[in-house]
Amino acid sequence: MPMLENKISIKPLIDTKTGVFCHLLQIDNIKLIVDCGIGKDFDYSIYDTVKETIQNADCILLTSFDLQHMGAIGLFADSQIFCTIPTAVLGKIVLDELNHNLGDRILSSFFPKQIKYSQPFKIKDVEITSFNAGHIIGNSIYRIVKDLELVVICYNFNHRKEHFLDGFSHSNIENASIFITNTSYLSITPYTLRTRDDKIHEVLSKSQGSILFSVAYQRLLELLCILHKHKVAIVSRNGKMFLDRIKSMVEWAGSKATDIIPLLNISFLKVNELSDQKIIILVNELCSEGYAGAVIEKFNQKQNTLVFIDQDYNSIDFSNIKVFSYAYKEKQLEPVPEKIEIRSDEDEENEDEHWSKEKSTFFVHGTLERKNFFPYIKRRRQNNEYGEPVLFKFESKIDETELRMPVVREVEEIEERRLVYTGIIPEISLMSIDLYGTSDYVSYKTICEGSNCKRLVIAEDFRDNALFLYTYFNTCRLGINSYIASEMVSFSSTSPAEKISITENVMNQEFYKLCDTSVAHFKAFQGPGPAGVCRMLSASNSRQFEY
């Protein structure tokens, strides 16, 4: 019997214990890079030895827009990069702000191909589809299919429905040949959203002074949803742009977020404008840079409270926090006069076709057809007594200076900062609160056991957690073989199957509807005799086939 054989390997290109994610996933001769992260020191030299490997890969897949997963993507801007729309747009905003704070040494430019959830795309013979992972907006689970092998990559997944995001669907990781994930879940004890939110509300009720929240962009939206009934001041260079982009991505958010976002009572303030605000949010990826030092120093009194979100305040080195002074001045931009164009009806004869004339590609019963959904009704033109169209022409004798739009002088605000000193002695009250955003260890174990995956590959972001999971799944005999990806892990599989080609005529036949699935039966000839073949296509997730 003919056999299908696949060789799959997963290799960390950067030591994952450093908190940086970058793996090479190779399926036969197809090489996929999963994430290009970086540490908070922004040491790009860690990629010196693997840079050529990444550049020669077929593509790069980004799972989220935090620094651990995409901070170094600017090194490989010329590569073929795939990520969701929020990861591309919001990741660029985060990197641009870091580039401003750290003095142009951050590579923030990259040009990804933006994808949507449940939208499959192909890299050679591999079909890849992304789904919501539930951690931060745009965070992706990647389902990678090659022949009969299914590889699922899922970092920091969250099954809970939060204020801003819905949880991930278990069906997206089921029946995987190989399930690749990390181990941060084991550091999280079981919790409920209500008990988590109550910690923040308790701080608000007990504090007698101002409360400062230090949070990264990735969890800003969830914090704002918790504080949506309070007046909040945000200090951030790109915070307003970040939230404006979020409002245009409601389809990526959860069902609760669409109700909460319009109710947010937010003001964006400069450091010099802060005075007696009750709740202030410092949005920063690095506490030692940017506005954080100036704001902390301004509110560095015992009656105030500084809350670090998802970060232990004991790990903060206050002696390295830089305190800047800020000044702002206005600069007038050179006006660009806009000329008015006079057009006659004769010009319209040479215009491009109306957009509605363009035919759209859509899927009907598993086939590709091109139809005109919006027939264009051409405007009727007046005819003269001889039945010929009347042409309206006129000559303009208006002076060219009168055709120019009134000049509007735009003003650009320029921020100037000066380093005052480095190091803060904190007198302000310090505390840490975790918003988590991922499943806890009990849920993680339950999800893995119920996923029916054959092999579990553990990215070694925490050594002790990885050893625990490796031991647990290999000794409990749950039918799941676990492996730690500290070095290359390779697999080889064979399946009693053979590829066949299907002509386009077969796909044009009548399909029968069975629940949400379209089914068609046909006969095919392979080798020395007829054989019955059944082809099933999902009507809710039709795909474009190549013949």
FENBEL-V55999 format. One record per residue. RES is the residue in three letters. OMEGA is omega in whole degrees, 0 to 359 (NA if undefined). D_FIRST is the distance of its C-alpha to the first C-alpha in Angstrom with 2 decimals. Layout:
# FENBEL-V55999
[[RES | OMEGA | D_FIRST] [RES | OMEGA | D_FIRST]]
This chain:
# FENBEL-V55999
[[MET | 177 | 0.00] [PRO | 182 | 3.83] [MET | 171 | 6.39] [LEU | 181 | 10.02] [GLU | 178 | 12.65] [ASN | 175 | 16.31] [LYS | 184 | 19.42] [ILE | 177 | 22.47] [SER | 176 | 25.99] [ILE | 185 | 29.38] [LYS | 175 | 32.59] [PRO | 178 | 36.24] [LEU | 175 | 38.17] [ILE | 180 | 41.44] [ASP | 185 | 42.35] [THR | 179 | 41.80] [LYS | 176 | 44.55] [THR | 182 | 47.03] [GLY | 181 | 46.11] [VAL | 182 | 44.50] [PHE | 173 | 40.95] [CYS | 184 | 38.90] [HIS | 173 | 35.21] [LEU | 175 | 32.57] [LEU | 181 | 29.18] [GLN | 177 | 26.53] [ILE | 189 | 23.04] [ASP | 182 | 21.20] [ASN | 182 | 23.98] [ILE | 184 | 25.84] [LYS | 180 | 29.01] [LEU | 174 | 30.88] [ILE | 179 | 34.30] [VAL | 177 | 35.24] [ASP | 173 | 39.06] [CYS | 184 | 41.86] [GLY | 178 | 44.57] [ILE | 178 | 47.83] [GLY | 182 | 50.42] [LYS | 175 | 53.92] [ASP | 180 | 55.33] [PHE | 178 | 53.42] [ASP | 182 | 52.66] [TYR | 183 | 50.34] [SER | 179 | 50.26] [ILE | 180 | 47.43] [TYR | 185 | 45.13] [ASP | 185 | 46.46] [THR | 183 | 43.71] [VAL | 184 | 40.78] [LYS | 181 | 42.25] [GLU | 178 | 40.32] [THR | 181 | 36.98] [ILE | 181 | 37.78] [GLN | 181 | 39.03] [ASN | 180 | 35.87] [ALA | 182 | 33.57] [ASP | 178 | 32.09] [CYS | 176 | 34.20] [ILE | 176 | 36.28] [LEU | 177 | 35.95] [LEU | 183 | 39.16] [THR | 179 | 39.12] [SER | 185 | 42.91] [PHE | 174 | 46.28] [ASP | 187 | 47.77] [LEU | 181 | 48.62] [GLN | 187 | 46.06] [HIS | 183 | 43.21] [MET | 185 | 44.66] [GLY | 183 | 47.98] [ALA | 185 | 46.93] [ILE | 178 | 45.09] [GLY | 176 | 48.05] [LEU | 188 | 46.99] [PHE | 183 | 43.90] [ALA | 182 | 45.44] [ASP | 180 | 43.90] [SER | 176 | 40.30] [GLN | 187 | 38.15] [ILE | 177 | 39.01] [PHE | 174 | 37.80] [CYS | 179 | 39.72] [THR | 181 | 41.23] [ILE | 178 | 44.58] [PRO | 179 | 46.63] [THR | 180 | 45.15] [ALA | 186 | 46.07] [VAL | 184 | 49.52] [LEU | 177 | 50.71] [GLY | 178 | 49.28] [LYS | 179 | 51.33] [ILE | 180 | 54.44] [VAL | 181 | 54.01] [LEU | 178 | 53.53] [ASP | 179 | 56.49] [GLU | 177 | 58.77] [LEU | 178 | 57.77] [ASN | 178 | 58.38] [HIS | 184 | 61.88] [ASN | 186 | 62.67] [LEU | 172 | 61.47] [GLY | 172 | 63.03] [ASP | 177 | 60.38] [ARG | 178 | 58.20] [ILE | 178 | 55.30] [LEU | 188 | 52.65] [SER | 183 | 52.37] [SER | 172 | 50.98] [PHE | 189 | 47.35] [PHE | 185 | 45.75] [PRO | 168 | 42.67] [LYS | 187 | 40.59] [GLN | 183 | 41.48] [ILE | 177 | 38.88] [LYS | 176 | 39.22] [TYR | 177 | 37.57] [SER | 179 | 34.49] [GLN | 183 | 34.35] [PRO | 172 | 30.95] [PHE | 187 | 30.96] [LYS | 169 | 28.41] [ILE | 187 | 28.49] [LYS | 183 | 26.04] [ASP | 183 | 22.60] [VAL | 176 | 24.00] [GLU | 185 | 25.70] [ILE | 178 | 28.71] [THR | 179 | 30.97] [SER | 178 | 34.14] [PHE | 180 | 35.82] [ASN | 177 | 39.15] [ALA | 172 | 39.34] [GLY | 183 | 42.82] [HIS | 175 | 44.71] [ILE | 183 | 46.61] [ILE | 181 | 46.58] [GLY | 178 | 43.62] [ASN | 192 | 41.80] [SER | 160 | 38.05] [ILE | 178 | 34.83] [TYR | 172 | 31.96] [ARG | 186 | 28.54] [ILE | 186 | 26.09] [VAL | 174 | 22.65] [LYS | 185 | 19.93] [ASP | 181 | 16.53] [LEU | 181 | 16.02] [GLU | 178 | 18.63] [LEU | 177 | 22.21] [VAL | 180 | 25.09] [VAL | 176 | 28.56] [ILE | 186 | 31.77] [CYS | 177 | 34.88] [TYR | 173 | 38.19] [ASN | 180 | 41.32] [PHE | 181 | 39.99] [ASN | 181 | 42.53] [HIS | 183 | 41.89] [ARG | 174 | 45.61] [LYS | 182 | 47.33] [GLU | 180 | 50.16] [HIS | 186 | 53.20] [PHE | 184 | 51.68] [LEU | 170 | 47.90] [ASP | 178 | 45.53] [GLY | 181 | 43.04] [PHE | 179 | 39.33] [SER | 181 | 36.88] [HIS | 184 | 34.66] [SER | 182 | 31.85] [ASN | 180 | 31.46] [ILE | 184 | 30.20] [GLU | 173 | 28.20] [ASN | 179 | 24.57] [ALA | 172 | 24.49] [SER | 179 | 21.99] [ILE | 178 | 25.05] [PHE | 183 | 28.64] [ILE | 180 | 31.27] [THR | 181 | 34.90] [ASN | 191 | 38.30] [THR | 184 | 40.76] [SER | 183 | 44.03] [TYR | 185 | 43.71] [LEU | 178 | 44.74] [SER | 185 | 48.19] [ILE | 176 | 48.87] [THR | 180 | 50.32] [PRO | 183 | 49.77] [TYR | 172 | 52.12] [THR | 180 | 52.94] [LEU | 182 | 53.94] [ARG | 179 | 57.34] [THR | 177 | 58.20] [ARG | 181 | 57.02] [ASP | 181 | 59.20] [ASP | 178 | 62.13] [LYS | 180 | 62.37] [ILE | 179 | 63.13] [HIS | 178 | 65.54] [GLU | 177 | 67.30] [VAL | 180 | 67.90] [LEU | 183 | 69.32] [SER | 184 | 71.69] [LYS | 185 | 73.01] [SER | 178 | 73.48] [GLN | 179 | 77.06] [GLY | 179 | 76.34] [SER | 179 | 73.66] [ILE | 178 | 69.96] [LEU | 175 | 67.74] [PHE | 174 | 63.96] [SER | 187 | 61.96] [VAL | 175 | 58.45] [ALA | 181 | 55.71] [TYR | 187 | 54.58] [GLN | 182 | 51.30] [ARG | 179 | 53.14] [LEU | 185 | 56.21] [LEU | 179 | 55.17] [GLU | 177 | 54.58] [LEU | 179 | 57.98] [LEU | 178 | 59.70] [CYS | 177 | 58.28] [ILE | 184 | 59.75] [LEU | 189 | 63.09] [HIS | 178 | 63.17] [LYS | 183 | 66.44] [HIS | 175 | 68.24] [LYS | 188 | 69.70] [VAL | 173 | 67.73] [ALA | 181 | 68.59] [ILE | 175 | 65.77] [VAL | 182 | 66.44] [SER | 180 | 63.71] [ARG | 184 | 63.64] [ASN | 183 | 60.64] [GLY | 181 | 60.66] [LYS | 177 | 61.99] [MET | 179 | 59.46] [PHE | 182 | 56.68] [LEU | 177 | 57.79] [ASP | 178 | 58.38] [ARG | 180 | 54.79] [ILE | 182 | 53.61] [LYS | 178 | 55.56] [SER | 181 | 53.52] [MET | 185 | 50.23] [VAL | 180 | 50.84] [GLU | 178 | 47.37] [TRP | 183 | 46.01] [ALA | 178 | 48.46] [GLY | 182 | 48.47] [SER | 179 | 50.28] [LYS | 187 | 53.25] [ALA | 181 | 53.79] [THR | 177 | 54.61] [ASP | 186 | 57.57] [ILE | 186 | 58.74] [ILE | 179 | 58.60] [PRO | 184 | 61.45] [LEU | 184 | 63.65] [LEU | 181 | 63.47] [ASN | 191 | 66.99] [ILE | 169 | 66.48] [SER | 180 | 68.82] [PHE | 186 | 67.89] [LEU | 171 | 70.65] [LYS | 181 | 71.52] [VAL | 182 | 72.63] [ASN | 182 | 76.24] [GLU | 180 | 76.10] [LEU | 178 | 75.24] [SER | 184 | 78.14] [ASP | 180 | 78.01] [GLN | 182 | 74.58] [LYS | 183 | 73.31] [ILE | 180 | 69.55] [ILE | 179 | 68.25] [ILE | 174 | 64.63] [LEU | 180 | 63.94] [VAL | 182 | 60.61] [ASN | 175 | 59.49] [GLU | 180 | 56.54] [LEU | 183 | 58.88] [CYS | 183 | 61.99] [SER | 184 | 63.77] [GLU | 174 | 63.79] [GLY | 186 | 64.92] [TYR | 189 | 67.23] [ALA | 183 | 66.51] [GLY | 181 | 69.24] [ALA | 181 | 71.97] [VAL | 179 | 71.20] [ILE | 180 | 70.96] [GLU | 181 | 74.23] [LYS | 182 | 75.91] [PHE | 185 | 75.06] [ASN | 176 | 75.37] [GLN | 188 | 77.66] [LYS | 183 | 77.31] [GLN | 179 | 77.42] [ASN | 183 | 74.28] [THR | 175 | 70.67] [LEU | 184 | 67.72] [VAL | 176 | 64.33] [PHE | 181 | 61.17] [ILE | 178 | 58.07] [ASP | 178 | 54.90] [GLN | 179 | 56.69] [ASP | 182 | 58.76] [TYR | 176 | 62.28] [ASN | 180 | 62.67] [SER | 181 | 60.17] [ILE | 176 | 62.41] [ASP | 183 | 64.59] [PHE | 180 | 67.69] [SER | 180 | 69.36] [ASN | 181 | 66.97] [ILE | 182 | 67.37] [LYS | 178 | 69.14] [VAL | 180 | 71.94] [PHE | 167 | 72.59] [SER | 187 | 75.39] [TYR | 174 | 74.54] [ALA | 184 | 76.59] [TYR | 176 | 75.78] [LYS | 183 | 77.33] [GLU | 178 | 76.83] [LYS | 180 | 76.08] [GLN | 179 | 76.67] [LEU | 178 | 73.96] [GLU | 181 | 75.00] [PRO | 176 | 75.09] [VAL | 182 | 73.02] [PRO | 182 | 74.84] [GLU | 184 | 72.65] [LYS | 178 | 73.72] [ILE | 178 | 73.74] [GLU | 177 | 72.19] [ILE | 182 | 73.84] [ARG | 175 | 71.53] [SER | 179 | 72.46] [ASP | 181 | 70.61] [GLU | 180 | 70.05] [ASP | 185 | 67.83] [GLU | 180 | 65.48] [GLU | 184 | 64.60] [ASN | 180 | 62.68] [GLU | 174 | 60.90] [ASP | 178 | 57.12] [GLU | 178 | 55.53] [HIS | 184 | 55.88] [TRP | 183 | 52.97] [SER | 177 | 52.37] [LYS | 181 | 51.61] [GLU | 181 | 48.47] [LYS | 182 | 45.40] [SER | 175 | 43.10] [THR | 179 | 39.30] [PHE | 187 | 38.07] [PHE | 176 | 35.07] [VAL | 178 | 35.24] [HIS | 175 | 32.40] [GLY | 180 | 29.83] [THR | 175 | 31.41] [LEU | 175 | 33.73] [GLU | 177 | 37.17] [ARG | 181 | 40.43] [LYS | 179 | 43.52] [ASN | 182 | 47.09] [PHE | 186 | 47.88] [PHE | 180 | 51.42] [PRO | 184 | 53.19] [TYR | 177 | 55.98] [ILE | 184 | 59.41] [LYS | 182 | 61.39] [ARG | 179 | 64.94] [ARG | 181 | 67.46] [ARG | 182 | 70.09] [GLN | 179 | 73.68] [ASN | 176 | 74.73] [ASN | 185 | 78.21] [GLU | 178 | 80.24] [TYR | 180 | 78.48] [GLY | 179 | 75.03] [GLU | 181 | 74.09] [PRO | 179 | 72.73] [VAL | 178 | 75.40] [LEU | 178 | 74.78] [PHE | 178 | 76.33] [LYS | 173 | 77.38] [PHE | 179 | 79.82] [GLU | 180 | 81.01] [SER | 176 | 81.31] [LYS | 180 | 84.53] [ILE | 178 | 83.84] [ASP | 185 | 84.39] [GLU | 180 | 81.22] [THR | 180 | 82.51] [GLU | 182 | 82.60] [LEU | 182 | 78.89] [ARG | 178 | 77.85] [MET | 176 | 76.73] [PRO | 184 | 79.06] [VAL | 176 | 78.23] [VAL | 182 | 76.80] [ARG | 180 | 77.02] [GLU | 182 | 74.07] [VAL | 177 | 74.55] [GLU | 179 | 72.00] [GLU | 182 | 72.51] [ILE | 179 | 72.07] [GLU | 176 | 71.56] [GLU | 180 | 73.28] [ARG | 180 | 72.76] [ARG | 180 | 74.51] [LEU | 181 | 73.51] [VAL | 177 | 76.30] [TYR | 179 | 75.09] [THR | 178 | 72.06] [GLY | 179 | 71.78] [ILE | 171 | 72.67] [ILE | 188 | 74.23] [PRO | 170 | 72.83] [GLU | 178 | 75.46] [ILE | 178 | 73.41] [SER | 183 | 71.61] [LEU | 174 | 67.95] [MET | 180 | 65.01] [SER | 176 | 61.23] [ILE | 179 | 59.22] [ASP | 170 | 55.43] [LEU | 177 | 53.90] [TYR | 183 | 50.50] [GLY | 175 | 48.16] [THR | 178 | 45.07] [SER | 177 | 43.81] [ASP | 188 | 45.41] [TYR | 178 | 43.68] [VAL | 179 | 43.51] [SER | 179 | 41.83] [TYR | 180 | 39.49] [LYS | 180 | 38.32] [THR | 181 | 37.92] [ILE | 180 | 35.98] [CYS | 181 | 33.51] [GLU | 182 | 33.04] [GLY | 183 | 32.48] [SER | 182 | 30.13] [ASN | 178 | 27.02] [CYS | 183 | 26.07] [LYS | 183 | 23.89] [ARG | 177 | 25.84] [LEU | 178 | 29.46] [VAL | 187 | 30.74] [ILE | 173 | 34.55] [ALA | 191 | 36.66] [GLU | 177 | 39.53] [ASP | 172 | 42.52] [PHE | 187 | 44.34] [ARG | 183 | 43.63] [ASP | 178 | 44.90] [ASN | 180 | 43.07] [ALA | 179 | 39.76] [LEU | 179 | 40.28] [PHE | 180 | 41.16] [LEU | 179 | 38.03] [TYR | 181 | 35.83] [THR | 183 | 37.52] [TYR | 185 | 37.56] [PHE | 180 | 33.89] [ASN | 181 | 32.72] [THR | 182 | 35.23] [CYS | 175 | 35.26] [ARG | 180 | 31.64] [LEU | 183 | 30.99] [GLY | 180 | 27.25] [ILE | 175 | 28.00] [ASN | 183 | 27.74] [SER | 181 | 30.52] [TYR | 177 | 31.16] [ILE | 184 | 34.34] [ALA | 174 | 34.01] [SER | 172 | 37.01] [GLU | 181 | 34.97] [MET | 174 | 31.51] [VAL | 185 | 28.76] [SER | 178 | 25.19] [PHE | 175 | 21.83] [SER | 182 | 18.24] [SER | 175 | 15.33] [THR | 181 | 11.56] [SER | 179 | 9.93] [PRO | 182 | 6.62] [ALA | 179 | 7.77] [GLU | 179 | 8.71] [LYS | 172 | 12.39] [ILE | 178 | 14.16] [SER | 181 | 17.88] [ILE | 181 | 20.42] [THR | 182 | 23.69] [GLU | 180 | 27.02] [ASN | 180 | 28.00] [VAL | 183 | 25.42] [MET | 181 | 27.04] [ASN | 181 | 30.47] [GLN | 184 | 30.05] [GLU | 177 | 31.79] [PHE | 178 | 30.53] [TYR | 183 | 31.55] [LYS | 176 | 33.10] [LEU | 188 | 32.05] [CYS | 180 | 34.22] [ASP | 182 | 33.60] [THR | 175 | 30.17] [SER | 186 | 29.65] [VAL | 175 | 26.92] [ALA | 179 | 25.86] [HIS | 177 | 23.54] [PHE | 178 | 22.35] [LYS | 179 | 20.06] [ALA | 178 | 17.69] [PHE | 178 | 16.33] [GLN | 181 | 13.09] [GLY | 188 | 12.41] [PRO | 176 | 14.13] [GLY | 181 | 15.14] [PRO | 177 | 16.30] [ALA | 178 | 14.57] [GLY | 180 | 16.70] [VAL | 178 | 16.67] [CYS | 180 | 19.26] [ARG | 180 | 20.82] [MET | 178 | 23.40] [LEU | 178 | 26.10] [SER | 181 | 28.83] [ALA | 181 | 32.18] [SER | 182 | 34.00] [ASN | 183 | 31.88] [SER | 183 | 30.79] [ARG | 177 | 29.24] [GLN | 184 | 29.57] [PHE | 174 | 26.31] [GLU | 183 | 25.84] [TYR | NA | 24.27]]
